[in-house]
Amino acid sequence: MILRVILKYLGISRCLLAVIFLVALGQGPSFADMVRVTGRAALIDGDTALAQRRALEDALYLAALAGGADVSGFSMADRGVLTGESVLVRPGSRILDYSVLRQGPSNNHYEVEIDAYVGAVPEIGCAMRPAVRLIAGHPQIHAGQRAPLWTDAALEQAHVSTIRLLESTPRVDLSTSDISFAPDPQARSNVPDGFDYRALLTGRANEPASTTSNIPDSARALHLSWHATAPSLNSHTLTVTLSAQIIDPAAPNRARQISTRQTVAISANTPWRTVNVLARRDASKVAEIVALKAAAELSNWLDDYACAPLQGELVAAGAGQFRINLGSRDGLTHQSLAFVEGHGQPWTVFRIVELTASSSTVSPLNINRAGRNLEGANVRFELGG
């Protein structure tokens, strides 16, 4: 009786309450599960391709709801008077994989039956992701005026050892090159070639070469810059700063940068000069210490990069199509699906219509249902990691 009075006051019918109750009961388990659903779409003017896409999207939406849903309620009031209630139902689970069991026309509709693996992403790390291909170029090395004379040699050895240690990093395919990927200061010159000092002396125009053009679309460049300083000429310590850059010419917005610093004791700090000199470390020992710490930090950084979520912003690429800087090198295939929420649309599914090594062009399965302002929306792919 009390419940009936409350429902009457809120203006919620018993039928609507039953729907909300069933959705609440339908909250899926915390682990992934297999569900079988059938999506339907009306056949309009015999357009089978359009009905097929709409039916598949309907099936995917139902599968996501079967794995759990988030229910939000809203009250509408006018001058303090309750005028209505709205309930928004959104999928609360992820579609990890699916397969089409049956599809085809049925009377005036088109049906697609699928088995979908939905729920929480299993803890499998990045097992489904391909290794990130990196090309380590020639490093930049600089030693301060107060650093020991052997510092340059120590940094060279540290670089070689660091690259060798990074080659064993999981999910990273690292190779080396003699090409330097360091930014060319001449490339930022706005002086015309006819007035450039270097061009006047050498007779060669200032045309900086684009070293990143030698990087294939399936790879990225890794540039390391080493810098060592010491507080004084007779200092007992050496501070080494390492700046690492991942350069991605095919997708510049996916470039990354990190900087680390470590201070290494190069001699004992005792009142006796003879003891300090005898206990002084040589270039090889300093290089070993620097490389071990640098490789450990870079390895964690590269691991995070290799396992970064497959998501990015949609960029308009024609009527009903959008481009995203994710491609086959990231593990995408023509069967991969993308999902987006927000931008005026609570749930939109995208399919890949064109795929390259570093990018893909996607289109909504149901172009008429998709929002009008999808450009700039954040889209995500699911590959189990």
HUZIZI-V610307 format. One record per run of one state. SS is the DSSP state (H for helix, E for strand, C for the rest). FROM is the first residue (numbers start at 1). LEN is the number of residues. If there is no record, write none. Layout:
[[SS:FROM:LEN] [SS:FROM:LEN]]
//
This chain:
[[C:1:1] [H:2:9] [C:11:3] [H:14:12] [C:26:7] [E:33:10] [C:43:5] [H:48:19] [C:67:2] [E:69:10] [C:79:2] [E:81:11] [C:92:2] [E:94:13] [C:107:2] [E:109:11] [C:120:12] [E:132:5] [C:137:3] [E:140:4] [C:144:7] [H:151:16] [C:167:5] [E:172:5] [C:177:8] [H:185:4] [C:189:4] [H:193:3] [C:196:1] [H:197:6] [C:203:8] [H:211:4] [C:215:5] [E:220:10] [C:230:7] [E:237:11] [C:248:1] [H:249:6] [C:255:1] [E:256:10] [C:266:7] [H:273:6] [C:279:4] [H:283:24] [C:307:4] [E:311:3] [C:314:1] [E:315:2] [C:317:4] [E:321:4] [C:325:3] [H:328:3] [C:331:6] [E:337:6] [C:343:2] [E:345:11] [C:356:4] [E:360:5] [C:365:13] [E:378:4] [C:382:4]]
//
